[in-house]
Amino acid sequence: MRIIATGGTFDKYYDELRGELTFKDSHLPAILKQARITAPIVLEINQLIDSLHMQEVNRQHILASCRAAPETQIVVIHGTDTMALTARVLGEARLAKTIVLTGAMVPYAVQGSDALFNLGFACAAAQLLPHGVYIAMNGQVFAWDRVRKNTQLGIFESIPTD
């Protein structure tokens, strides 16, 4: 399995000097150790960016990494604000791989984070789901073309089909 880190709240830490959440290094090596995931993992740091700042070129960079990966099971760590947009880019590419995007509403480095659970859940989903692109957040899995983030409730939800 490959884990591609792109940043987002998941990987932010609190910068005491600036008084803000920012990026330094990825927390993923420590998270993987703490989670005790025994499946073979290749960790790729693709970029560390807030998803609100992500542009089409950033999404194409993620797609290129997914396309080039020899693994067919991929977890993408992504900011939640634009996760569904990136999922659409990956989904429309129709790669013969299982790609699961996940993130966190609370940074890993902050007490009460959902990052550890979401990562473990996404890794399990990537191993169990058929080829396709999914978002796995807080115990639910959503198809790439039927999901949105409800910013008022701070959750992901299915988009009803017509």
PyMOL commands that set and color helices and strands:
alter all, ss='L'
color gray80, all
select helices_A, chain A and resi 9-11+28-35+51-53+56-68+83-93+115-128
alter helices_A, ss='H'
color red, helices_A
select strands_A, chain A and resi 2-7+13-15+20-22+42-49+73-77+98-102+132-137+140-143+147-150+155-158
alter strands_A, ss='S'
color yellow, strands_A
deselect
rebuild
show_as cartoon
